[in-house]
Amino acid sequence: MNLMIIGTGLIGGSFALALQEGRPNIRVTGVDKDKEHLQQALDQGIIHRSGTLEEVKEMDLVILA
């Protein structure tokens, strides 16, 4: 499953971690206007990669946080 989290701060990051816990096969892409939040989410393994809003059509689920 391909998941996009738009907003990788506390709320978005918590969603990402909770969903990964229940579904280990999920692939999480993060989008955030704050590049520091995005990098922290990558460094901490909250998201698997950063992406762009143009990729939203390729996702199975999108969470706006």
MMTF fields as JSON, N, C-alpha, C and O atoms, coordinates in Angstrom:
{
  "mmtfVersion": "1.0.0",
  "mmtfProducer": "UNKNOWN",
  "numBonds": 259,
  "numAtoms": 260,
  "numGroups": 65,
  "numChains": 1,
  "numModels": 1,
  "chainsPerModel": [1],
  "groupsPerChain": [65],
  "chainIdList": ["A"],
  "bondAtomList": [4, 2, 8, 6, 12, 10, 16, 14, 20, 18, 24, 22, 28, 26, 32, 30, 36, 34, 40, 38, 44, 42, 48, 46, 52, 50, 56, 54, 60, 58, 64, 62, 68, 66, 72, 70, 76, 74, 80, 78, 84, 82, 88, 86, 92, 90, 96, 94, 100, 98, 104, 102, 108, 106, 112, 110, 116, 114, 120, 118, 124, 122, 128, 126, 132, 130, 136, 134, 140, 138, 144, 142, 148, 146, 152, 150, 156, 154, 160, 158, 164, 162, 168, 166, 172, 170, 176, 174, 180, 178, 184, 182, 188, 186, 192, 190, 196, 194, 200, 198, 204, 202, 208, 206, 212, 210, 216, 214, 220, 218, 224, 222, 228, 226, 232, 230, 236, 234, 240, 238, 244, 242, 248, 246, 252, 250, 256, 254],
  "bondOrderList": [1, 1, 1, 1, 1, 1, 1, 1, 1, 1, 1, 1, 1, 1, 1, 1, 1, 1, 1, 1, 1, 1, 1, 1, 1, 1, 1, 1, 1, 1, 1, 1, 1, 1, 1, 1, 1, 1, 1, 1, 1, 1, 1, 1, 1, 1, 1, 1, 1, 1, 1, 1, 1, 1, 1, 1, 1, 1, 1, 1, 1, 1, 1, 1],
  "groupList": [{"groupName": "MET", "atomNameList": ["N", "CA", "C", "O"], "elementList": ["N", "C", "C", "O"], "formalChargeList": [0, 0, 0, 0], "bondAtomList": [1, 0, 2, 1, 3, 2], "bondOrderList": [1, 1, 2], "singleLetterCode": "M", "chemCompType": "L-PEPTIDE LINKING"}, {"groupName": "ASN", "atomNameList": ["N", "CA", "C", "O"], "elementList": ["N", "C", "C", "O"], "formalChargeList": [0, 0, 0, 0], "bondAtomList": [1, 0, 2, 1, 3, 2], "bondOrderList": [1, 1, 2], "singleLetterCode": "N", "chemCompType": "L-PEPTIDE LINKING"}, {"groupName": "LEU", "atomNameList": ["N", "CA", "C", "O"], "elementList": ["N", "C", "C", "O"], "formalChargeList": [0, 0, 0, 0], "bondAtomList": [1, 0, 2, 1, 3, 2], "bondOrderList": [1, 1, 2], "singleLetterCode": "L", "chemCompType": "L-PEPTIDE LINKING"}, {"groupName": "ILE", "atomNameList": ["N", "CA", "C", "O"], "elementList": ["N", "C", "C", "O"], "formalChargeList": [0, 0, 0, 0], "bondAtomList": [1, 0, 2, 1, 3, 2], "bondOrderList": [1, 1, 2], "singleLetterCode": "I", "chemCompType": "L-PEPTIDE LINKING"}, {"groupName": "GLY", "atomNameList": ["N", "CA", "C", "O"], "elementList": ["N", "C", "C", "O"], "formalChargeList": [0, 0, 0, 0], "bondAtomList": [1, 0, 2, 1, 3, 2], "bondOrderList": [1, 1, 2], "singleLetterCode": "G", "chemCompType": "PEPTIDE LINKING"}, {"groupName": "THR", "atomNameList": ["N", "CA", "C", "O"], "elementList": ["N", "C", "C", "O"], "formalChargeList": [0, 0, 0, 0], "bondAtomList": [1, 0, 2, 1, 3, 2], "bondOrderList": [1, 1, 2], "singleLetterCode": "T", "chemCompType": "L-PEPTIDE LINKING"}, {"groupName": "SER", "atomNameList": ["N", "CA", "C", "O"], "elementList": ["N", "C", "C", "O"], "formalChargeList": [0, 0, 0, 0], "bondAtomList": [1, 0, 2, 1, 3, 2], "bondOrderList": [1, 1, 2], "singleLetterCode": "S", "chemCompType": "L-PEPTIDE LINKING"}, {"groupName": "PHE", "atomNameList": ["N", "CA", "C", "O"], "elementList": ["N", "C", "C", "O"], "formalChargeList": [0, 0, 0, 0], "bondAtomList": [1, 0, 2, 1, 3, 2], "bondOrderList": [1, 1, 2], "singleLetterCode": "F", "chemCompType": "L-PEPTIDE LINKING"}, {"groupName": "ALA", "atomNameList": ["N", "CA", "C", "O"], "elementList": ["N", "C", "C", "O"], "formalChargeList": [0, 0, 0, 0], "bondAtomList": [1, 0, 2, 1, 3, 2], "bondOrderList": [1, 1, 2], "singleLetterCode": "A", "chemCompType": "L-PEPTIDE LINKING"}, {"groupName": "GLN", "atomNameList": ["N", "CA", "C", "O"], "elementList": ["N", "C", "C", "O"], "formalChargeList": [0, 0, 0, 0], "bondAtomList": [1, 0, 2, 1, 3, 2], "bondOrderList": [1, 1, 2], "singleLetterCode": "Q", "chemCompType": "L-PEPTIDE LINKING"}, {"groupName": "GLU", "atomNameList": ["N", "CA", "C", "O"], "elementList": ["N", "C", "C", "O"], "formalChargeList": [0, 0, 0, 0], "bondAtomList": [1, 0, 2, 1, 3, 2], "bondOrderList": [1, 1, 2], "singleLetterCode": "E", "chemCompType": "L-PEPTIDE LINKING"}, {"groupName": "ARG", "atomNameList": ["N", "CA", "C", "O"], "elementList": ["N", "C", "C", "O"], "formalChargeList": [0, 0, 0, 0], "bondAtomList": [1, 0, 2, 1, 3, 2], "bondOrderList": [1, 1, 2], "singleLetterCode": "R", "chemCompType": "L-PEPTIDE LINKING"}, {"groupName": "PRO", "atomNameList": ["N", "CA", "C", "O"], "elementList": ["N", "C", "C", "O"], "formalChargeList": [0, 0, 0, 0], "bondAtomList": [1, 0, 2, 1, 3, 2], "bondOrderList": [1, 1, 2], "singleLetterCode": "P", "chemCompType": "L-PEPTIDE LINKING"}, {"groupName": "VAL", "atomNameList": ["N", "CA", "C", "O"], "elementList": ["N", "C", "C", "O"], "formalChargeList": [0, 0, 0, 0], "bondAtomList": [1, 0, 2, 1, 3, 2], "bondOrderList": [1, 1, 2], "singleLetterCode": "V", "chemCompType": "L-PEPTIDE LINKING"}, {"groupName": "ASP", "atomNameList": ["N", "CA", "C", "O"], "elementList": ["N", "C", "C", "O"], "formalChargeList": [0, 0, 0, 0], "bondAtomList": [1, 0, 2, 1, 3, 2], "bondOrderList": [1, 1, 2], "singleLetterCode": "D", "chemCompType": "L-PEPTIDE LINKING"}, {"groupName": "LYS", "atomNameList": ["N", "CA", "C", "O"], "elementList": ["N", "C", "C", "O"], "formalChargeList": [0, 0, 0, 0], "bondAtomList": [1, 0, 2, 1, 3, 2], "bondOrderList": [1, 1, 2], "singleLetterCode": "K", "chemCompType": "L-PEPTIDE LINKING"}, {"groupName": "HIS", "atomNameList": ["N", "CA", "C", "O"], "elementList": ["N", "C", "C", "O"], "formalChargeList": [0, 0, 0, 0], "bondAtomList": [1, 0, 2, 1, 3, 2], "bondOrderList": [1, 1, 2], "singleLetterCode": "H", "chemCompType": "L-PEPTIDE LINKING"}],
  "groupTypeList": [0, 1, 2, 0, 3, 3, 4, 5, 4, 2, 3, 4, 4, 6, 7, 8, 2, 8, 2, 9, 10, 4, 11, 12, 1, 3, 11, 13, 5, 4, 13, 14, 15, 14, 15, 10, 16, 2, 9, 9, 8, 2, 14, 9, 4, 3, 3, 16, 11, 6, 4, 5, 2, 10, 10, 13, 15, 10, 0, 14, 2, 13, 3, 2, 8],
  "groupIdList": [1, 2, 3, 4, 5, 6, 7, 8, 9, 10, 11, 12, 13, 14, 15, 16, 17, 18, 19, 20, 21, 22, 23, 24, 25, 26, 27, 28, 29, 30, 31, 32, 33, 34, 35, 36, 37, 38, 39, 40, 41, 42, 43, 44, 45, 46, 47, 48, 49, 50, 51, 52, 53, 54, 55, 56, 57, 58, 59, 60, 61, 62, 63, 64, 65],
  "secStructList": [7, 3, 3, 3, 3, 3, 7, 7, 1, 2, 2, 2, 2, 2, 2, 2, 2, 2, 2, 2, 2, 2, 7, 6, 6, 7, 3, 3, 3, 3, 3, 7, 1, 7, 2, 2, 2, 2, 2, 2, 2, 2, 2, 6, 6, 1, 7, 1, 3, 3, 7, 7, 4, 4, 4, 4, 4, 4, 7, 1, 3, 3, 3, 3, 7],
  "xCoordList": [0.841, 0.0, 0.884, 1.854, 0.563, 1.285, 0.499, -0.646, 1.121, 0.502, 1.29, 2.521, 0.564, 1.207, 0.707, -0.496, 1.655, 1.34, 1.732, 2.899, 0.752, 1.022, 1.032, -0.012, 2.222, 2.418, 3.041, 2.337, 4.352, 5.08, 5.465, 6.437, 4.711, 4.971, 4.435, 4.395, 4.031, 3.58, 2.371, 2.362, 1.364, 0.149, 0.406, 0.075, 0.987, 1.273, 2.239, 2.062, 3.257, 4.227, 3.605, 3.94, 2.705, 2.022, 1.137, 1.099, 0.427, -0.376, 0.513, 0.197, 1.62, 2.523, 3.041, 3.04, 3.476, 3.998, 2.925, 3.173, 1.74, 0.649, 0.243, 0.01, 0.161, -0.22, 0.855, 0.536, 2.114, 3.202, 3.227, 3.601, 2.83, 2.803, 1.782, 2.042, 0.637, -0.424, -0.305, -0.851, 0.408, 0.561, 2.015, 2.392, 2.823, 4.261, 4.617, 5.738, 3.697, 3.987, 3.677, 3.792, 3.288, 2.943, 4.203, 5.235, 4.118, 5.224, 4.797, 3.84, 5.494, 5.074, 5.933, 7.16, 5.247, 5.874, 5.432, 4.248, 6.363, 6.052, 6.193, 7.072, 5.316, 5.364, 5.197, 4.301, 6.051, 5.949, 6.622, 7.664, 6.036, 6.67, 7.878, 8.769, 7.906, 9.032, 10.055, 9.861, 11.123, 12.139, 12.793, 13.245, 12.846, 13.42, 12.54, 13.05, 11.218, 10.297, 10.437, 10.451, 10.538, 10.655, 11.93, 11.905, 13.034, 14.304, 14.289, 14.815, 13.697, 13.588, 12.757, 13.104, 11.674, 10.827, 11.597, 11.449, 12.404, 13.242, 14.286, 14.46, 14.97, 16.039, 15.528, 16.231, 14.306, 13.739, 12.96, 12.402, 12.92, 12.229, 10.71, 10.014, 10.197, 8.752, 8.184, 7.092, 8.929, 8.562, 9.699, 10.841, 9.375, 10.384, 11.071, 12.232, 10.336, 10.931, 10.127, 8.987, 10.733, 10.007, 9.446, 9.973, 8.382, 7.74, 7.201, 7.513, 6.382, 5.764, 4.251, 3.763, 3.53, 2.078, 1.63, 0.531, 2.454, 2.109, 1.977, 1.337, 2.572, 2.534, 1.263, 1.074, 0.397, -0.782, -1.656, -2.277, -1.705, -2.54, -2.056, -2.803, -0.81, -0.238, -0.464, -0.094, -1.048, -1.197, -2.517, -3.53, -2.478, -3.684, -4.444, -5.671, -3.702, -4.297, -3.477, -2.247, -4.182, -3.521, -4.084, -5.299, -3.188, -3.595, -3.074, -1.88, -3.959, -3.608, -3.556, -4.575, -2.357, -2.193, -1.647, -1.44],
  "yCoordList": [-1.176, 0.0, 1.235, 1.303, 2.197, 3.459, 4.537, 4.83, 5.114, 6.138, 7.432, 7.427, 8.539, 9.86, 10.619, 10.728, 11.142, 12.01, 13.43, 13.707, 14.311, 15.714, 16.432, 16.641, 16.804, 17.388, 16.334, 15.498, 16.373, 15.314, 15.707, 15.188, 16.611, 17.019, 15.993, 14.802, 16.434, 15.527, 14.686, 13.474, 15.311, 14.572, 13.633, 12.449, 14.145, 13.309, 12.187, 11.055, 12.502, 11.487, 10.399, 9.222, 10.786, 9.804, 8.881, 7.674, 9.443, 8.621, 7.623, 6.436, 8.115, 7.26, 6.102, 4.958, 6.385, 5.326, 4.315, 3.109, 4.8, 3.9, 2.994, 1.801, 3.548, 2.73, 1.712, 0.593, 2.082, 1.15, 0.013, -1.115, 0.318, -0.699, -1.791, -2.977, -1.381, -2.321, -2.953, -4.029, -2.283, -2.758, -2.63, -1.618, -3.598, -3.492, -3.375, -2.983, -3.704, -3.617, -2.248, -2.067, -1.29, 0.045, 0.812, 0.686, 1.602, 2.44, 3.894, 4.337, 4.642, 5.991, 7.047, 7.053, 7.93, 9.078, 10.32, 10.476, 11.195, 12.41, 13.657, 13.75, 14.603, 15.915, 16.953, 16.84, 17.957, 19.013, 20.264, 20.176, 21.431, 22.672, 23.003, 23.741, 22.453, 22.656, 21.541, 20.401, 21.881, 20.882, 20.235, 19.092, 20.951, 20.386, 19.257, 18.211, 19.466, 18.404, 17.188, 16.048, 17.446, 16.354, 15.557, 14.326, 16.244, 15.557, 14.78, 13.669, 15.354, 14.648, 13.377, 12.337, 13.458, 12.283, 11.192, 10.008, 11.58, 10.617, 10.004, 8.786, 10.852, 10.392, 9.433, 8.505, 9.663, 8.845, 7.634, 6.872, 7.456, 6.307, 6.41, 5.406, 7.615, 7.821, 7.709, 7.177, 8.211, 8.073, 7.358, 7.355, 6.759, 6.044, 6.936, 6.722, 7.943, 8.866, 10.162, 10.211, 11.198, 12.449, 12.448, 11.788, 13.191, 13.243, 14.625, 15.592, 14.703, 15.958, 15.767, 14.64, 16.859, 16.788, 16.198, 15.652, 16.298, 15.743, 14.219, 13.628, 13.59, 12.135, 11.624, 10.414, 12.524, 12.129, 11.137, 10.26, 11.27, 10.382, 8.934, 8.031, 8.712, 7.372, 6.674, 5.51, 7.351, 6.844, 6.115, 6.429, 5.135, 4.429, 5.183, 5.111, 5.908, 6.654, 7.929, 7.907, 9.038, 10.325, 10.876, 10.938, 11.275, 11.881, 13.31, 13.543, 14.255, 15.659, 15.983, 15.954, 16.293, 16.524, 17.925, 18.308],
  "zCoordList": [0.0, 0.0, 0.0, 0.754, -0.825, -0.906, -0.178, -0.523, 0.822, 1.66, 1.517, 1.512, 1.401, 1.414, 2.628, 2.865, 3.39, 4.513, 4.094, 3.818, 4.052, 3.756, 5.094, 5.711, 5.531, 6.856, 7.753, 8.319, 7.884, 8.593, 10.017, 10.567, 10.603, 11.986, 12.971, 12.664, 14.128, 15.185, 14.788, 15.002, 14.219, 13.867, 12.694, 12.764, 11.626, 10.463, 10.784, 10.335, 11.56, 11.955, 12.816, 12.675, 13.704, 14.546, 13.715, 13.955, 12.74, 11.83, 11.094, 11.011, 10.564, 9.791, 10.631, 10.178, 11.834, 12.704, 13.083, 13.077, 13.41, 13.799, 12.641, 12.836, 11.451, 10.301, 9.948, 9.546, 10.092, 9.814, 10.833, 10.511, 12.047, 13.096, 12.769, 12.969, 12.271, 11.952, 10.573, 10.327, 9.677, 8.303, 7.89, 7.298, 8.175, 7.905, 6.419, 6.094, 5.518, 4.094, 3.492, 2.279, 4.318, 3.835, 3.455, 4.114, 2.398, 1.926, 2.105, 1.47, 2.959, 3.333, 2.628, 2.73, 1.914, 1.27, 2.032, 2.328, 2.349, 3.085, 2.23, 1.374, 2.48, 1.828, 2.926, 3.763, 2.924, 3.929, 3.388, 2.74, 3.648, 3.22, 4.09, 3.669, 5.308, 6.217, 5.968, 6.39, 5.289, 4.92, 6.142, 6.069, 7.251, 8.475, 9.016, 9.418, 9.025, 9.456, 8.55, 9.015, 7.273, 6.307, 6.542, 6.529, 6.754, 6.99, 8.305, 8.375, 9.334, 10.613, 10.465, 11.025, 9.722, 9.506, 8.757, 9.063, 7.792, 7.071, 7.998, 8.033, 8.74, 9.634, 10.709, 11.109, 11.169, 12.242, 11.721, 12.511, 10.414, 9.846, 9.876, 9.725, 10.071, 10.095, 8.683, 8.485, 7.711, 6.303, 5.579, 6.041, 4.455, 3.685, 2.66, 2.314, 2.178, 1.208, 1.181, 1.643, 0.638, 0.443, -0.974, -1.869, -1.154, -2.459, -2.745, -2.05, -3.785, -4.195, -4.29, -4.378, -4.274, -4.38, -5.715, -5.807, -6.739, -8.039, -7.996, -8.865, -7.002, -6.874, -6.203, -6.079, -5.773, -5.011, -5.79, -5.19, -7.095, -7.904, -7.913, -8.29, -7.499, -7.458, -6.11, -5.955, -5.16, -3.806, -3.597, -4.222, -2.705, -2.316, -1.233, -1.156, -0.397, 0.707, 0.921, 0.882, 1.147, 1.413, 2.709, 2.896, 3.602, 4.87, 4.891, 4.708, 5.11, 5.231, 6.717, 7.406, 7.204, 8.633, 8.886, 10.037]
}
